[in-house]
Amino acid sequence: MTALPAPVRVALPDITLSVLDAGAVPAVVLLHGFPDRATLWRAQIEALVAAGYRVIAPDLRGFGDSDRPEDVASYRIHHSVADVLALLDERGVERAAVAGHDFGSVVGWALAMRSDRVTRYAALAVGHPEAFRAAGLEQRALSWYMLWFQFPGVAEEVLPADDWALLRRWLHPGRAPDDALVQTQIADLARPGALAAGLSWYRANIDPRTFVDESPLGLPRLTIPVLGMLGGADVALGEAQMADSGRYLDGPFTYVPVPGGDHWLPVRDADTITSTLLAFLRERSLGL
């Protein structure tokens, strides 16, 4: 396998991001979520580069070694969509395949709907926004934390308490205290301003007044190929919000469940995710 490249700081019009960039065309953009950084995709980056792809994986704003704006409004999804488009411009990439996980999946959906520069899209954990909205109270119950995060100062106090006991028990049940992914997430969140920045993603994009609203959003219908993957033991996402995503698409949709997989698919089920993603990318030429 190819070793991970050293990250580079990339100055964009609105922010400076830390970015992993390696390999040759065709390009694949990998977008992580909360509370991760680009190295969540380590196994996929190494395999994709070895297979001849160029991988561009940023630490999204507020995460990893990228800038962390203080104002909540800076974390609206449209800002990260603009970040990715500006990053493609700066890196000299016209079009790319995209894969997203967690909040990175939300950014990926929005990016694909708002730009014709996405050739195909792989969504991990988070399905189409319309499917999520229509998934009912069962999904809302799994998403309880989105409302809890809305109260300023509360999660900032509770999550770090007792060596991040709640985060360990909730997001990583049964994992050893020295689990590498858990340790990376905690080390990142413990840095000054990092936890508040991560929580700002929820505070900027989740409106409690519409949390149980199931009326259609009227979003554009994608015609590009889309892959959806969900772990059967995901603590935050139910199957309906992913499996029903195809109802809101006009292009081909492939749903690949990962039985027994938890939320952290790129790490916990790295081989399955890597092989499925490579097969999805190879279905036809990316045209680059």
PLY file of the C-alpha trace (Angstrom):
ply
format ascii 1.0
element vertex 288
property float x
property float y
property float z
element edge 287
property int vertex1
property int vertex2
end_header
0.00 0.00 0.00
1.06 3.59 -0.65
1.85 5.61 2.48
-0.28 8.63 3.27
1.08 11.90 1.88
2.01 14.72 4.20
-0.89 17.18 4.50
-0.56 20.60 2.92
-2.15 23.87 3.97
-4.30 25.19 1.13
-5.40 28.82 1.27
-8.87 29.24 -0.23
-10.88 32.46 -0.63
-12.79 31.97 2.62
-10.62 29.63 4.71
-7.39 27.64 4.88
-7.76 23.87 4.93
-5.36 21.05 5.68
-5.47 18.69 2.69
-4.13 15.26 1.78
-3.49 15.16 -1.98
-1.80 12.24 -3.69
-1.88 10.23 -6.91
-2.87 10.95 -10.50
-6.12 11.42 -12.40
-8.94 10.50 -12.21
-9.65 12.41 -9.01
-11.65 11.22 -6.02
-12.60 13.59 -3.19
-13.13 12.08 0.28
-15.12 14.05 2.88
-15.12 13.06 6.55
-17.63 14.04 9.24
-17.91 14.64 12.99
-15.63 14.37 14.90
-13.03 13.15 12.45
-10.32 14.36 10.07
-9.18 13.26 6.63
-7.15 10.35 8.04
-10.47 8.60 8.74
-10.06 7.52 5.10
-6.49 6.21 5.55
-7.19 2.72 4.20
-9.18 4.04 1.25
-6.59 6.71 0.41
-3.79 4.17 0.32
-5.79 1.72 -1.81
-7.14 4.33 -4.22
-3.72 5.86 -4.85
-2.24 2.39 -5.36
-5.04 1.71 -7.87
-4.11 4.78 -9.91
-6.50 7.44 -8.59
-5.73 10.91 -7.34
-7.20 11.36 -3.87
-7.99 14.75 -2.39
-9.08 14.53 1.25
-9.46 17.78 3.22
-9.94 18.30 6.92
-13.28 20.11 6.65
-13.53 23.53 8.29
-13.42 23.28 12.06
-11.84 19.81 12.06
-8.34 18.39 12.09
-5.69 20.97 11.24
-7.95 23.22 9.17
-9.02 26.67 10.33
-11.74 26.83 13.00
-13.95 29.92 12.59
-15.58 31.01 15.83
-18.97 32.09 14.52
-21.59 29.36 14.17
-22.89 30.65 10.83
-19.53 29.80 9.23
-20.46 26.13 9.47
-23.54 26.22 7.26
-23.30 23.45 4.68
-23.11 25.85 1.76
-19.79 27.17 3.06
-18.24 23.69 2.95
-19.70 23.10 -0.51
-17.98 26.30 -1.60
-14.78 25.13 0.12
-14.72 21.90 -1.89
-15.38 23.69 -5.18
-12.65 26.23 -4.41
-10.31 23.38 -3.46
-10.93 21.69 -6.82
-10.14 24.98 -8.56
-6.96 25.46 -6.54
-5.83 21.89 -7.20
-6.58 22.18 -10.93
-9.31 19.53 -10.96
-12.32 20.07 -13.22
-14.46 17.08 -12.18
-14.19 14.35 -9.57
-15.94 11.41 -7.98
-16.88 12.12 -4.36
-17.38 9.99 -1.25
-18.64 11.32 2.05
-19.16 9.98 5.56
-21.37 11.40 8.32
-21.54 15.21 7.95
-19.15 14.82 5.02
-21.90 12.80 3.38
-24.29 15.73 3.86
-21.75 18.01 2.21
-21.35 15.49 -0.60
-25.09 15.32 -1.28
-25.31 19.12 -1.38
-22.23 19.35 -3.59
-23.62 16.86 -6.10
-26.96 18.69 -6.21
-25.44 22.14 -6.66
-22.61 21.40 -9.09
-22.12 19.36 -12.25
-18.50 18.75 -11.30
-19.35 15.54 -9.40
-19.17 12.51 -11.68
-20.53 9.99 -9.17
-21.20 9.96 -5.47
-20.76 7.45 -2.63
-22.65 8.25 0.58
-21.64 6.45 3.75
-24.00 6.41 6.77
-26.13 9.45 5.79
-28.64 8.94 3.01
-30.42 11.40 0.74
-31.77 14.41 2.71
-35.31 13.71 1.48
-35.07 10.08 2.65
-33.72 11.21 6.01
-36.58 13.70 6.36
-39.16 11.02 5.51
-37.69 8.36 7.82
-40.03 9.23 10.69
-39.78 9.17 14.45
-37.57 6.09 14.55
-34.80 8.07 12.86
-35.49 11.14 14.99
-35.01 9.02 18.11
-31.60 7.90 16.84
-30.81 11.57 16.12
-31.54 12.73 19.70
-28.06 14.18 20.06
-28.71 16.72 17.29
-31.19 18.47 19.58
-29.01 18.09 22.68
-26.12 19.75 20.85
-28.25 22.86 20.34
-27.82 24.02 23.94
-24.65 26.17 24.11
-22.22 25.07 26.77
-23.98 21.83 27.73
-22.25 19.35 25.42
-19.01 21.31 25.87
-19.20 20.48 29.58
-20.61 16.96 29.49
-18.69 15.32 26.64
-15.15 15.81 28.04
-16.18 14.79 31.58
-14.64 11.67 33.11
-12.19 11.20 30.22
-14.90 11.56 27.56
-16.97 8.76 29.12
-20.23 9.61 27.31
-18.56 9.82 23.89
-16.89 6.46 24.47
-20.07 4.78 25.73
-22.37 6.27 23.08
-20.29 6.39 19.86
-17.88 3.51 20.53
-19.65 0.94 22.70
-17.45 -1.97 23.70
-14.24 -0.45 22.34
-11.05 -0.56 24.40
-9.97 2.71 26.04
-6.85 2.78 23.86
-8.69 2.18 20.58
-6.79 4.19 17.95
-9.83 5.88 16.36
-11.29 6.82 19.73
-7.96 8.26 20.85
-7.61 10.31 17.66
-11.12 11.74 18.00
-10.62 12.65 21.65
-7.21 14.20 21.04
-8.68 16.33 18.26
-11.74 17.41 20.25
-9.65 18.27 23.30
-7.77 21.04 21.49
-8.82 24.64 22.23
-11.93 25.54 20.27
-12.21 22.19 18.49
-15.24 20.80 20.33
-17.17 24.05 19.90
-16.30 24.06 16.20
-17.53 20.50 15.74
-20.77 21.25 17.58
-21.25 24.33 15.41
-21.91 22.05 12.44
-25.08 20.89 14.19
-26.03 24.30 15.52
-25.67 25.90 12.10
-27.59 23.25 10.15
-30.18 21.63 12.43
-33.27 23.75 13.10
-35.19 22.33 16.11
-38.39 23.82 14.71
-38.20 21.55 11.68
-36.68 18.50 13.37
-39.84 16.41 12.98
-41.04 17.98 9.74
-41.48 15.29 7.09
-42.69 17.51 4.26
-40.61 17.20 1.05
-37.69 19.57 0.56
-38.05 19.67 -3.22
-34.36 19.06 -3.86
-32.90 18.51 -7.35
-32.93 14.91 -8.53
-29.44 13.60 -9.31
-28.80 11.69 -12.53
-25.26 10.59 -11.70
-24.59 7.10 -10.25
-24.93 7.01 -6.46
-23.74 4.37 -3.98
-25.10 4.19 -0.43
-23.53 2.17 2.40
-24.77 1.77 5.98
-23.62 -0.31 8.92
-26.28 -2.52 10.44
-25.20 -1.48 13.95
-24.95 2.27 13.30
-25.88 4.08 16.52
-27.13 7.21 14.75
-28.64 6.23 11.39
-31.46 3.84 10.57
-31.80 1.83 7.37
-34.79 3.66 5.86
-32.94 6.95 5.47
-30.32 5.20 3.33
-32.20 2.37 1.62
-34.97 4.70 0.42
-32.56 7.23 -1.09
-33.15 5.85 -4.59
-36.71 7.16 -4.53
-35.34 10.68 -4.80
-32.84 10.04 -7.60
-33.20 9.79 -11.36
-29.85 8.05 -11.84
-28.75 4.55 -10.79
-28.64 3.92 -7.03
-26.90 0.99 -5.38
-27.48 0.29 -1.70
-24.89 -1.91 0.02
-25.68 -2.72 3.66
-22.79 -3.73 5.91
-24.20 -6.28 8.37
-22.83 -5.72 11.85
-20.96 -2.60 10.76
-20.98 0.35 13.12
-20.98 4.05 12.26
-17.25 4.26 11.48
-17.29 2.22 8.28
-14.08 3.57 6.66
-12.11 2.34 9.68
-14.02 -0.57 11.22
-14.97 -2.14 7.88
-12.11 -0.78 5.82
-11.75 -3.75 3.47
-15.46 -3.85 2.63
-15.66 -0.11 2.07
-12.49 -0.02 -0.01
-13.43 -2.90 -2.29
-16.99 -1.62 -2.76
-15.80 1.91 -3.48
-13.22 0.70 -6.00
-15.85 -1.42 -7.77
-18.20 1.58 -7.88
-15.50 3.82 -9.36
-14.58 1.21 -11.96
-18.13 0.68 -13.25
-17.32 3.04 -16.09
-14.73 5.66 -16.98
-14.96 8.83 -14.95
-14.37 10.75 -18.15
-11.27 12.53 -16.90
0 1
1 2
2 3
3 4
4 5
5 6
6 7
7 8
8 9
9 10
10 11
11 12
12 13
13 14
14 15
15 16
16 17
17 18
18 19
19 20
20 21
21 22
22 23
23 24
24 25
25 26
26 27
27 28
28 29
29 30
30 31
31 32
32 33
33 34
34 35
35 36
36 37
37 38
38 39
39 40
40 41
41 42
42 43
43 44
44 45
45 46
46 47
47 48
48 49
49 50
50 51
51 52
52 53
53 54
54 55
55 56
56 57
57 58
58 59
59 60
60 61
61 62
62 63
63 64
64 65
65 66
66 67
67 68
68 69
69 70
70 71
71 72
72 73
73 74
74 75
75 76
76 77
77 78
78 79
79 80
80 81
81 82
82 83
83 84
84 85
85 86
86 87
87 88
88 89
89 90
90 91
91 92
92 93
93 94
94 95
95 96
96 97
97 98
98 99
99 100
100 101
101 102
102 103
103 104
104 105
105 106
106 107
107 108
108 109
109 110
110 111
111 112
112 113
113 114
114 115
115 116
116 117
117 118
118 119
119 120
120 121
121 122
122 123
123 124
124 125
125 126
126 127
127 128
128 129
129 130
130 131
131 132
132 133
133 134
134 135
135 136
136 137
137 138
138 139
139 140
140 141
141 142
142 143
143 144
144 145
145 146
146 147
147 148
148 149
149 150
150 151
151 152
152 153
153 154
154 155
155 156
156 157
157 158
158 159
159 160
160 161
161 162
162 163
163 164
164 165
165 166
166 167
167 168
168 169
169 170
170 171
171 172
172 173
173 174
174 175
175 176
176 177
177 178
178 179
179 180
180 181
181 182
182 183
183 184
184 185
185 186
186 187
187 188
188 189
189 190
190 191
191 192
192 193
193 194
194 195
195 196
196 197
197 198
198 199
199 200
200 201
201 202
202 203
203 204
204 205
205 206
206 207
207 208
208 209
209 210
210 211
211 212
212 213
213 214
214 215
215 216
216 217
217 218
218 219
219 220
220 221
221 222
222 223
223 224
224 225
225 226
226 227
227 228
228 229
229 230
230 231
231 232
232 233
233 234
234 235
235 236
236 237
237 238
238 239
239 240
240 241
241 242
242 243
243 244
244 245
245 246
246 247
247 248
248 249
249 250
250 251
251 252
252 253
253 254
254 255
255 256
256 257
257 258
258 259
259 260
260 261
261 262
262 263
263 264
264 265
265 266
266 267
267 268
268 269
269 270
270 271
271 272
272 273
273 274
274 275
275 276
276 277
277 278
278 279
279 280
280 281
281 282
282 283
283 284
284 285
285 286
286 287
